């Protein structure tokens, strides 16, 4: 591959990962219950989005374009979010 071709591929890959992380962020926001405070929502997003970006960076370009891989990453992230939400609610119950 030439240097220009590699740069184009890297740019495409970065934009693809950005788009997927944005999609994950939207799905996470939509899945969080409305009773979770805004600061807690932001903290949760601050935890899961960098992790998702890291996982996505390990996928090949073909995997990044495969809807099945993306759906599995979203499902995995939503499972993590559910765990965070359970912990937040448990902490609230203990502090009441």
Buried (B, 14 or more C-beta within 10 A) or exposed (E): EEEEEEEEEEEEBEEBBEEBBEBBBEBBEEEBEEEBEEEBBEBBBEEBBEEBBEBBEEBEEEBBEEEEBBEEBBEBBBEBBEEBBEEBEEEEEEEE
